[in-house]
Amino acid sequence: MKVNIPEKYTDLYIKALGDKKKALQMKINQFKAEIEEIDSHLSNLVNLPLFQENEAQNLLHQKTNAYHDQWAWTKKIAYFIDFKRKLVKTNEVVDFIMEKEPDLNKSKVRSSVSAALSNKMKKGVYRKFEDPVTSNTYYGPITFFLNQHEPQIEFMPEDLKERLLYNN
């Protein structure tokens, strides 16, 4: 930055730049503190029981192979995916849970399912696939995928297969 300043104002200009730099540094420090606070809240939320699978619940599922409303959201999603054996959309999972537990608030179920799916993706357990035709997003375990972006054909829902494989 090149500035032509008369010599008699140089000291004032240097002081003004120093003050501006200090003010910006203070803002940066405030933003860093806010980011740390948000990270702390996110960490606490992700560690809530609703995102954690309970070993006793897993054993119960293995013994009965039936849906249980006391399961964590991640377990409910895994149960539905195991049942379908296909990639699923968020709204399909929400509809399934609402069918099993009609007294729940649908918008809360949707946000909980979205958060649980996001958590599983961050942990590398699930992947997502975006349909290039409809922009619908499908989720499934990493074992349903050939690589980072391509699902295996046998785990694609029929409507997705039709759009992507047979309508060329």
ROLONU-414824 format. One line per 5 residues: number of its first residue (from 1); for each residue x, y, z of N, C-alpha, C, CB. Coordinates in pm, 1 decimal, m for minus. Glycine has a CB too. Layout:
! residues N
NUM> X Y Z X Y Z X Y Z X Y Z  ... $
***
This chain:
! residues 168
1> 85.6 m116.2 0.0 0.0 0.0 0.0 90.7 123.0 0.0 m97.7 m0.5 122.8  75.4 205.6 m99.6 158.3 325.3 m111.6 70.4 446.8 m81.0 223.0 336.1 m255.0  117.9 527.2 13.5 42.4 643.9 55.3 134.8 765.2 56.6 m21.9 621.5 194.6  85.6 874.9 0.3 160.7 1001.1 4.2 102.9 1086.8 116.2 154.1 1076.8 m134.3  179.7 1098.0 223.8 134.7 1175.2 338.7 239.0 1283.2 366.1 112.7 1083.6 464.5 $
6> 191.6 1404.7 389.4 287.8 1508.7 427.3 361.6 1467.0 555.3 215.7 1645.9 447.9  488.6 1502.1 562.0 575.0 1458.8 671.1 522.0 1497.8 809.0 712.3 1516.4 652.4  456.0 1610.9 818.2 408.1 1655.2 949.8 294.7 1567.8 1003.0 361.6 1799.6 942.1  226.0 1487.4 916.2 116.1 1400.4 960.2 158.4 1253.6 975.0 0.6 1410.1 861.7  282.9 1223.2 949.7 330.7 1085.1 953.6 306.5 1020.6 1089.3 478.7 1080.0 919.7 $
11> 338.7 1089.8 1196.9 319.4 1033.8 1330.8 172.5 1002.2 1358.1 372.0 1130.7 1436.4  83.6 1091.8 1316.4 m60.5 1068.6 1335.1 m107.3 947.4 1254.3 m141.1 1194.0 1294.0  m55.9 934.9 1132.8 m95.6 823.7 1045.9 m46.4 690.4 1103.7 m39.8 844.1 902.5  75.4 688.3 1153.0 131.3 566.4 1214.5 49.1 527.3 1336.9 280.5 587.5 1254.4  13.2 626.0 1420.1 m68.5 598.5 1537.9 m206.3 545.8 1495.8 m83.3 726.0 1624.4 $
16> m266.9 605.8 1393.7 m399.4 562.4 1346.9 m393.3 418.1 1295.2 m451.6 657.4 1235.4  m288.3 383.8 1219.2 m273.6 246.2 1169.4 m253.3 148.1 1284.5 m155.4 236.9 1070.9  m174.2 188.7 1383.5 m152.3 103.4 1501.1 m281.7 77.9 1576.4 m50.0 167.2 1594.8  m361.9 184.5 1592.8 m490.3 170.9 1662.0 m585.2 80.1 1582.4 m554.9 310.0 1684.0  m586.6 96.8 1452.3 m671.6 14.3 1365.9 m629.7 m132.7 1376.8 m663.4 62.7 1217.9 $
21> m498.9 m156.3 1376.7 m447.2 m293.7 1387.3 m489.9 m355.8 1520.7 m291.7 m295.3 1374.0  m477.4 m278.7 1632.3 m518.1 m328.6 1763.4 m667.4 m363.0 1765.3 m486.3 m224.7 1872.0  m749.1 m276.9 1705.8 m894.0 m301.1 1702.9 m926.4 m428.3 1624.7 m967.8 m180.5 1640.7  m859.5 m445.7 1512.6 m882.2 m566.8 1432.6 m836.2 m691.8 1507.1 m809.1 m556.3 1297.8  m722.3 m682.5 1576.5 m672.8 m796.0 1653.3 m770.5 m833.0 1764.6 m534.7 m764.6 1712.0 $
26> m831.4 m732.4 1827.1 m931.5 m759.0 1930.6 m1051.9 m832.0 1871.5 m976.3 m627.6 1997.3  m1096.5 m790.1 1753.5 m1209.1 m857.4 1687.4 m1172.7 m1002.7 1655.3 m1249.4 m782.1 1557.7  m1051.8 m1024.0 1606.5 m1006.1 m1160.1 1575.3 m1009.7 m1246.0 1701.4 m862.6 m1158.1 1515.1  m960.7 m1192.2 1812.5 m961.7 m1266.4 1938.2 m1103.5 m1297.4 1984.8 m888.1 m1188.2 2045.4  m1196.5 m1201.9 1965.4 m1337.3 m1225.8 2000.2 m1394.5 m1338.9 1914.5 m1421.3 m1096.4 1981.5 $
31> m1365.8 m1336.8 1783.8 m1415.1 m1442.1 1694.6 m1357.5 m1578.4 1733.7 m1379.5 m1409.5 1548.4  m1228.4 m1580.8 1768.5 m1166.4 m1706.9 1811.0 m1234.5 m1760.7 1936.4 m1015.6 m1687.3 1836.8  m1265.7 m1672.5 2030.4 m1333.2 m1714.3 2153.7 m1473.0 m1768.4 2121.5 m1342.5 m1595.8 2253.9  m1544.4 m1702.1 2031.6 m1677.4 m1749.7 1991.4 m1668.3 m1885.9 1923.5 m1744.8 m1648.2 1897.1  m1569.2 m1903.6 1837.5 m1550.7 m2031.7 1768.6 m1522.1 m2142.2 1869.6 m1435.8 m2022.4 1665.4 $
36> m1437.4 m2114.9 1967.4 m1407.6 m2214.2 2071.6 m1533.4 m2250.2 2149.7 m1299.2 m2161.3 2167.5  m1616.9 m2149.7 2178.6 m1741.6 m2174.9 2250.7 m1836.0 m2261.5 2167.1 m1810.1 m2041.9 2287.7  m1846.0 m2233.0 2039.0 m1930.7 m2312.4 1949.1 m1877.8 m2454.9 1940.1 m1936.9 m2248.2 1808.0  m1747.2 m2470.8 1926.1 m1687.6 m2605.1 1921.8 m1719.7 m2682.4 2048.8 m1535.0 m2596.4 1902.6  m1713.3 m2615.3 2161.8 m1743.8 m2679.6 2288.9 m1889.7 m2724.8 2293.1 m1714.2 m2584.3 2405.6 $
41> m1981.7 m2637.2 2249.7 m2124.1 m2673.0 2246.1 m2148.3 m2789.8 2151.3 m2209.3 m2552.0 2203.3  m2086.5 m2785.9 2033.2 m2103.6 m2895.9 1936.9 m2053.1 m3027.0 1994.4 m2030.1 m2864.8 1805.8  m1939.4 m3022.4 2057.9 m1882.9 m3142.6 2118.1 m1976.7 m3198.4 2224.4 m1745.3 m3112.9 2178.7  m2030.7 m3111.4 2307.5 m2124.8 m3155.9 2411.0 m2251.0 m3214.8 2349.7 m2161.4 m3039.6 2503.3  m2300.8 m3154.3 2242.9 m2421.8 m3205.2 2177.3 m2398.1 m3341.1 2114.0 m2470.1 m3107.1 2071.4 $
46> m2287.1 m3357.9 2046.1 m2256.9 m3483.4 1977.5 m2239.8 m3596.4 2078.3 m2130.2 m3469.1 1891.4  m2198.6 m3563.1 2200.3 m2179.2 m3666.4 2301.8 m2303.6 m3695.0 2384.5 m2068.0 m3626.7 2392.9  m2416.9 m3631.3 2350.3 m2541.9 m3661.3 2419.4 m2583.1 m3805.3 2391.1 m2653.6 m3563.4 2376.3  m2654.6 m3868.0 2482.8 m2697.2 m4006.9 2462.7 m2777.0 m4027.5 2334.2 m2780.0 m4052.0 2580.2  m2846.3 m3925.4 2286.5 m2926.3 m3944.6 2167.0 m2841.7 m3973.0 2043.6 m3011.6 m3823.8 2143.0 $
51> m2711.6 m3939.6 2047.2 m2622.7 m3969.4 1935.5 m2534.5 m4091.8 1961.7 m2535.8 m3849.1 1905.8  m2540.0 m4143.6 2080.7 m2455.0 m4256.4 2116.8 m2536.0 m4384.7 2116.6 m2389.9 m4234.2 2254.2  m2474.9 m4490.2 2071.5 m2542.1 m4619.0 2073.0 m2513.9 m4686.6 2206.5 m2496.0 m4708.1 1954.2  m2615.8 m4742.5 2262.2 m2606.3 m4807.5 2391.0 m2586.8 m4957.0 2369.4 m2731.8 m4779.3 2476.7  m2486.9 m5014.8 2436.9 m2456.2 m5156.0 2416.9 m2574.5 m5244.9 2454.9 m2333.2 m5195.3 2498.1 $
56> m2642.9 m5210.4 2562.9 m2758.7 m5289.9 2605.4 m2867.7 m5285.8 2498.8 m2813.8 m5238.5 2740.5  m2886.3 m5168.8 2437.2 m2985.7 m5157.5 2330.6 m2944.0 m5240.1 2209.5 m3005.5 m5010.3 2290.4  m2815.9 m5243.4 2178.0 m2768.0 m5325.1 2066.0 m2796.6 m5472.6 2091.2 m2617.1 m5303.4 2043.5  m2772.5 m5517.9 2215.4 m2800.1 m5656.8 2248.3 m2948.8 m5685.8 2238.0 m2749.3 m5689.9 2388.1  m3031.0 m5592.7 2283.4 m3175.7 m5608.3 2274.3 m3217.9 m5622.9 2128.5 m3247.5 m5488.8 2339.5 $
61> m3160.7 m5538.4 2042.0 m3192.9 m5545.3 1899.6 m3151.5 m5679.4 1840.8 m3124.6 m5431.4 1823.7  m3033.8 m5726.7 1877.1 m2985.7 m5853.0 1823.7 m3074.5 m5968.9 1868.4 m2841.4 m5877.1 1867.0  m3125.9 m5962.8 1991.9 m3208.9 m6071.2 2043.1 m3349.1 m6069.8 1982.0 m3218.4 m6062.0 2194.6  m3407.4 m5951.8 1966.0 m3547.2 m5944.5 1924.1 m3564.3 m5907.0 1777.9 m3620.2 m5845.7 2009.1  m3466.3 m5838.5 1721.2 m3473.8 m5789.8 1583.8 m3598.7 m5704.5 1560.0 m3472.2 m5907.2 1486.9 $
66> m3641.9 m5631.6 1662.8 m3759.3 m5545.8 1653.6 m3719.6 m5401.0 1683.3 m3870.2 m5593.5 1751.2  m3796.8 m5309.2 1629.2 m3774.4 m5166.3 1650.7 m3808.1 m5129.7 1794.8 m3858.8 m5081.9 1552.2  m3725.8 m5041.6 1854.2 m3751.5 m4995.6 1990.5 m3742.9 m4843.9 1994.9 m3651.4 m5059.0 2090.6  m3845.9 m4781.5 2047.1 m3849.4 m4635.2 2048.5 m3746.7 m4573.0 2142.4 m3986.6 m4588.5 2087.4  m3689.7 m4648.5 2235.5 m3588.9 m4592.0 2326.0 m3448.8 m4591.0 2266.1 m3587.3 m4669.5 2455.2 $
71> m3431.9 m4643.6 2147.4 m3301.4 m4642.1 2081.5 m3254.3 m4499.7 2054.5 m3307.2 m4720.6 1950.9  m3124.2 m4484.0 2041.3 m3065.8 m4356.8 1996.3 m3103.4 m4337.3 1850.0 m2909.0 m4354.8 2015.2  m3099.0 m4213.6 1803.7 m3135.7 m4184.0 1664.2 m3048.9 m4262.4 1566.5 m3122.8 m4033.4 1635.9  m2920.9 m4272.9 1597.8 m2830.8 m4345.7 1507.2 m2872.3 m4491.7 1493.7 m2685.8 m4337.0 1557.3  m2919.8 m4550.2 1601.8 m2963.8 m4690.4 1597.9 m3093.1 m4703.5 1516.8 m2984.9 m4745.0 1741.6 $
76> m3183.3 m4608.1 1530.5 m3308.2 m4610.9 1453.5 m3277.8 m4601.3 1303.8 m3402.4 m4495.1 1497.3  m3183.4 m4515.5 1269.4 m3143.9 m4500.2 1128.6 m3080.0 m4629.4 1078.5 m3045.4 m4380.7 1111.1  m2989.1 m4685.2 1157.0 m2922.0 m4809.9 1117.5 m3023.7 m4922.5 1100.8 m2814.9 m4849.7 1222.0  m3121.8 m4928.2 1188.8 m3226.5 m5030.8 1179.2 m3301.2 m5017.4 1046.0 m3326.0 m5019.3 1298.6  m3338.0 m4894.2 1010.8 m3411.6 m4871.1 885.6 m3325.8 m4907.5 764.5 m3456.9 m4723.8 875.9 $
81> m3198.7 m4869.3 766.3 m3109.5 m4901.9 654.8 m3090.4 m5053.5 644.4 m2972.4 m4831.4 672.3  m3075.8 m5120.5 759.6 m3065.1 m5267.1 758.8 m3190.7 m5330.5 700.4 m3040.7 m5320.4 901.1  m3304.6 m5273.9 734.1 m3432.4 m5324.3 685.0 m3444.3 m5306.2 533.1 m3548.3 m5253.1 756.1  m3408.2 m5187.2 485.8 m3420.0 m5155.6 341.7 m3310.3 m5220.0 257.5 m3416.3 m5004.9 321.1  m3188.8 m5227.2 313.5 m3070.4 m5275.5 240.3 m3043.3 m5191.0 116.0 m3088.8 m5422.7 200.0 $
86> m3076.9 m5062.2 123.6 m3057.0 m4966.1 15.0 m3014.6 m4832.9 75.5 m3186.9 m4949.8 m71.0  m2959.9 m4745.6 m8.1 m2935.9 m4607.9 33.6 m3071.1 m4544.0 63.6 m2857.7 m4527.1 m76.3  m3074.7 m4455.0 159.7 m3201.5 m4393.4 199.8 m3189.7 m4241.6 200.2 m3244.6 m4443.7 338.7  m3305.1 m4176.0 184.3 m3313.5 m4031.1 196.1 m3358.5 m3997.2 337.5 m3411.0 m3971.0 90.1  m3322.3 m3879.3 383.7 m3359.2 m3835.1 518.2 m3509.4 m3844.4 539.9 m3311.8 m3692.0 542.1 $
91> m3588.3 m3799.0 442.1 m3733.2 m3798.8 461.1 m3789.6 m3940.2 473.4 m3800.6 m3726.4 345.7  m3725.0 m4040.0 411.4 m3770.4 m4179.0 425.8 m3748.4 m4226.3 569.9 m3695.2 m4272.5 325.7  m3633.9 m4191.4 626.5 m3604.4 m4229.2 765.0 m3703.5 m4161.3 858.9 m3458.6 m4191.3 802.9  m3727.3 m4032.1 835.7 m3821.1 m3956.6 919.4 m3960.2 m4018.6 911.2 m3825.8 m3807.8 876.4  m4007.2 m4049.5 790.7 m4140.3 m4109.3 774.1 m4149.0 m4243.8 845.3 m4173.4 m4126.5 624.9 $
96> m4043.5 m4323.2 836.5 m4040.3 m4452.8 902.6 m4052.0 m4436.2 1054.7 m3910.9 m4528.1 866.5  m3971.8 m4344.2 1111.1 m3975.3 m4322.0 1255.8 m4111.0 m4267.0 1297.8 m3863.0 m4225.6 1298.8  m4167.2 m4176.8 1218.8 m4299.1 m4120.9 1250.4 m4407.0 m4229.0 1245.1 m4333.8 m4006.7 1152.8  m4391.4 m4323.4 1156.0 m4485.8 m4435.6 1147.4 m4477.6 m4521.2 1274.4 m4456.4 m4522.4 1021.4  m4355.8 m4541.3 1323.4 m4334.0 m4621.9 1443.9 m4368.4 m4545.3 1571.5 m4189.3 m4668.8 1449.8 $
101> m4346.7 m4412.5 1568.4 m4367.6 m4329.8 1687.5 m4447.6 m4204.6 1651.0 m4231.7 m4290.5 1751.4  m4577.9 m4221.5 1624.7 m4659.4 m4109.4 1575.1 m4674.0 m3992.2 1672.1 m4795.1 m4159.4 1540.7  m4642.5 m4010.5 1798.3 m4655.4 m3901.3 1895.3 m4539.4 m3802.6 1891.6 m4667.5 m3958.0 2033.6  m4433.7 m3834.9 1817.6 m4318.3 m3745.6 1808.7 m4348.4 m3624.7 1721.0 m4197.1 m3820.7 1754.0  m4273.2 m3518.2 1743.2 m4282.7 m3397.7 1660.4 m4198.5 m3419.0 1535.2 m4235.5 m3270.3 1739.1 $
106> m4261.9 m3413.0 1419.0 m4192.8 m3445.5 1293.3 m4072.7 m3354.8 1267.3 m4289.7 m3435.5 1176.8  m4084.5 m3226.8 1296.6 m3970.9 m3137.1 1270.0 m3854.0 m3168.8 1363.6 m4013.6 m2989.0 1286.4  m3882.6 m3208.6 1486.6 m3774.9 m3247.6 1578.4 m3710.9 m3378.5 1533.4 m3828.5 m3261.3 1722.6  m3792.3 m3469.9 1483.3 m3738.8 m3595.9 1431.7 m3647.5 m3566.8 1313.7 m3853.1 m3692.7 1390.1  m3693.8 m3479.7 1222.1 m3614.5 m3446.1 1104.3 m3479.9 m3385.4 1144.2 m3691.8 m3349.0 1014.2 $
111> m3479.3 m3292.7 1239.0 m3352.6 m3230.2 1278.4 m3263.0 m3330.4 1352.0 m3378.9 m3106.9 1367.6  m3321.3 m3418.5 1431.4 m3242.0 m3520.0 1502.2 m3181.3 m3620.5 1404.8 m3328.8 m3593.4 1605.7  m3260.2 m3662.3 1306.7 m3210.4 m3756.9 1206.0 m3098.7 m3691.5 1124.8 m3325.5 m3804.1 1112.1  m3119.7 m3566.6 1084.4 m3016.1 m3495.6 1008.2 m2887.1 m3483.5 1087.9 m3065.3 m3356.5 967.9  m2899.5 m3448.8 1214.8 m2781.4 m3434.9 1300.2 m2711.1 m3569.7 1318.0 m2821.0 m3377.0 1437.5 $
116> m2788.9 m3675.6 1338.3 m2729.7 m3808.8 1356.6 m2659.0 m3854.8 1229.0 m2838.2 m3911.2 1396.9  m2720.9 m3830.5 1112.6 m2657.2 m3866.7 985.4 m2527.7 m3788.0 966.6 m2753.4 m3840.8 866.8  m2532.6 m3661.2 997.0 m2413.9 m3576.8 984.4 m2302.6 m3627.7 1075.5 m2447.7 m3430.1 1018.0  m2339.1 m3664.4 1197.1 m2241.2 m3717.2 1292.7 m2179.2 m3846.3 1240.2 m2307.3 m3741.8 1430.1  m2260.6 m3935.9 1186.4 m2209.6 m4063.0 1132.9 m2118.6 m4038.5 1012.0 m2327.0 m4156.0 1093.2 $
121> m2150.7 m3936.3 932.8 m2065.5 m3903.8 817.8 m1931.3 m3848.3 865.4 m2135.8 m3801.7 724.8  m1934.0 m3762.1 965.4 m1809.2 m3706.1 1018.1 m1719.4 m3815.0 1074.2 m1838.7 m3602.3 1126.4  m1781.1 m3917.7 1131.8 m1703.9 m4028.7 1188.5 m1660.6 m4128.8 1081.4 m1785.9 m4100.1 1295.6  m1705.5 m4108.3 956.9 m1664.7 m4196.7 848.3 m1740.7 m4328.4 843.6 m1519.6 m4225.0 859.5  m1855.3 m4335.1 912.0 m1936.2 m4456.8 913.1 m2032.2 m4458.8 794.3 m2014.5 m4468.3 1045.1 $
126> m2086.1 m4341.2 760.6 m2179.6 m4327.1 648.0 m2118.9 m4235.6 542.3 m2316.8 m4271.1 696.0  m2172.6 m4248.6 422.0 m2141.5 m4156.6 311.7 m2272.8 m4109.6 252.8 m2051.4 m4224.9 202.0  m2262.7 m4002.8 173.5 m2382.5 m3956.5 105.0 m2357.3 m3953.4 m44.4 m2425.1 m3817.4 155.8  m2466.7 m3965.4 m117.6 m2461.7 m3959.2 m262.7 m2571.2 m3864.6 m308.0 m2478.1 m4100.8 m327.4  m2533.2 m3765.3 m389.5 m2631.6 m3670.6 m441.3 m2668.0 m3710.0 m583.4 m2577.3 m3525.0 m436.6 $
131> m2796.7 m3735.4 m604.7 m2847.8 m3770.6 m736.9 m2828.1 m3649.9 m828.9 m2999.3 m3813.4 m730.3  m2749.2 m3664.5 m936.2 m2723.4 m3549.8 m1023.6 m2846.9 m3504.5 m1101.6 m2613.0 m3583.7 m1120.5  m2947.1 m3590.2 m1110.3 m3068.7 m3555.2 m1185.2 m3165.5 m3476.7 m1097.5 m3137.5 m3682.1 m1239.2  m3192.9 m3527.8 m976.8 m3294.3 m3465.5 m890.9 m3235.5 m3385.0 m775.5 m3385.3 m3571.3 m835.5  m3107.1 m3398.6 m751.9 m3037.6 m3336.8 m638.5 m3080.5 m3395.6 m503.8 m3062.2 m3187.1 m638.7 $
136> m3153.5 m3507.5 m504.1 m3186.1 m3576.6 m379.1 m3057.7 m3633.8 m320.8 m3292.2 m3689.5 m402.2  m3049.2 m3632.9 m188.4 m2931.9 m3686.8 m121.5 m2967.9 m3819.3 m56.5 m2877.0 m3587.2 m16.8  m2885.0 m3919.4 m82.1 m2902.8 m4053.4 m27.5 m2787.5 m4083.5 67.2 m2910.8 m4159.6 m140.8  m2816.9 m4158.3 173.6 m2716.5 m4192.8 273.7 m2709.9 m4344.1 291.2 m2747.8 m4124.3 408.3  m2592.0 m4390.4 329.0 m2576.0 m4531.2 359.2 m2440.0 m4557.6 419.0 m2596.0 m4615.4 234.8 $
141> m2421.9 m4678.0 471.9 m2291.8 m4714.0 528.3 m2183.7 m4711.7 420.3 m2298.3 m4853.1 594.4  m2060.5 m4691.6 460.5 m1951.8 m4684.3 362.1 m1939.8 m4814.1 283.2 m1818.7 m4653.0 431.6  m1986.0 m4925.3 340.8 m1980.2 m5053.4 269.1 m2073.5 m5056.0 148.4 m2015.5 m5167.9 363.4  m2167.2 m4961.8 139.7 m2259.2 m4952.7 25.5 m2195.8 m4877.4 m91.2 m2389.5 m4883.6 67.6  m2072.2 m4828.3 m76.2 m2008.2 m4744.2 m176.5 m1884.4 m4811.1 m235.0 m1971.0 m4609.7 m116.1 $
146> m1863.9 m4788.5 m365.8 m1742.8 m4836.2 m433.3 m1622.5 m4752.1 m395.3 m1761.6 m4834.5 m585.0  m1647.5 m4621.7 m382.5 m1542.9 m4526.9 m345.5 m1609.2 m4409.5 m274.7 m1461.5 m4479.0 m471.0  m1539.6 m4300.2 m261.2 m1590.2 m4184.0 m187.7 m1721.4 m4128.8 m243.6 m1486.6 m4075.0 m188.2  m1745.4 m4146.4 m374.2 m1860.0 m4079.6 m436.3 m1957.0 m4172.0 m509.3 m1810.8 m3978.0 m531.6  m1922.2 m4297.3 m530.0 m2006.1 m4386.3 m610.3 m2065.2 m4500.3 m528.3 m1926.0 m4442.9 m725.3 $
151> m2198.9 m4508.3 m523.4 m2260.1 m4620.7 m453.3 m2254.3 m4747.7 m539.0 m2406.1 m4587.7 m416.2  m2255.3 m4861.6 m472.9 m2264.0 m4988.5 m544.3 m2405.9 m5002.3 m599.2 m2227.1 m5109.5 m451.0  m2417.2 m5056.1 m717.3 m2547.1 m5065.5 m784.8 m2649.4 m5141.6 m701.3 m2531.0 m5133.1 m920.4  m2608.5 m5250.8 m637.0 m2705.5 m5331.5 m562.0 m2764.1 m5259.7 m441.2 m2640.6 m5458.9 m516.6  m2702.2 m5148.7 m397.1 m2754.5 m5074.8 m283.3 m2827.7 m4946.7 m325.3 m2641.7 m5040.8 m188.4 $
156> m2844.9 m4927.4 m454.5 m2917.3 m4810.2 m504.2 m3067.3 m4840.9 m505.5 m2867.6 m4770.0 m647.2  m3151.7 m4748.2 m458.9 m3295.9 m4768.3 m470.7 m3334.8 m4778.4 m619.0 m3373.4 m4652.2 m401.1  m3443.1 m4847.2 m645.7 m3484.5 m4870.6 m784.5 m3503.6 m4741.1 m863.5 m3613.1 m4950.3 m786.7  m3567.2 m4640.8 m803.2 m3591.1 m4515.3 m876.0 m3459.4 m4448.2 m915.0 m3675.9 m4419.0 m790.7  m3359.2 m4457.7 m829.1 m3228.3 m4399.9 m858.5 m3160.1 m4477.9 m970.7 m3139.7 m4398.8 m732.2 $
161> m3168.1 m4609.2 m964.6 m3111.5 m4693.1 m1071.9 m3174.8 m4658.3 m1205.4 m3132.2 m4843.1 m1041.1  m3307.2 m4646.1 m1206.1 m3379.8 m4613.3 m1330.3 m3327.9 m4483.0 m1390.4 m3532.0 m4602.2 m1303.3  m3317.3 m4381.0 m1307.6 m3273.7 m4248.6 m1356.1 m3130.7 m4250.3 m1407.4 m3286.3 m4145.2 m1245.1  m3043.5 m4315.5 m1332.6 m2901.2 m4304.4 m1364.5 m2848.9 m4410.1 m1461.8 m2822.8 m4312.0 m1238.9  m2908.5 m4527.4 m1461.5 m2851.7 m4636.6 m1540.9 m2927.1 m4667.5 m1668.5 m2845.6 m4759.1 m1458.7 $
166> m3058.1 m4649.1 m1667.5 m3137.4 m4697.2 m1779.4 m3197.4 m4588.1 m1867.1 m3245.8 m4782.1 m1728.3  m3185.6 m4461.3 m1828.0 m3243.5 m4350.9 m1906.7 m3136.0 m4270.3 m1979.4 m3324.6 m4257.9 m1815.7  m3040.2 m4335.6 m2036.2 m2933.1 m4262.8 m2106.5 m2961.8 m4254.2 m2253.7 m2797.9 m4329.5 m2084.4 $
***
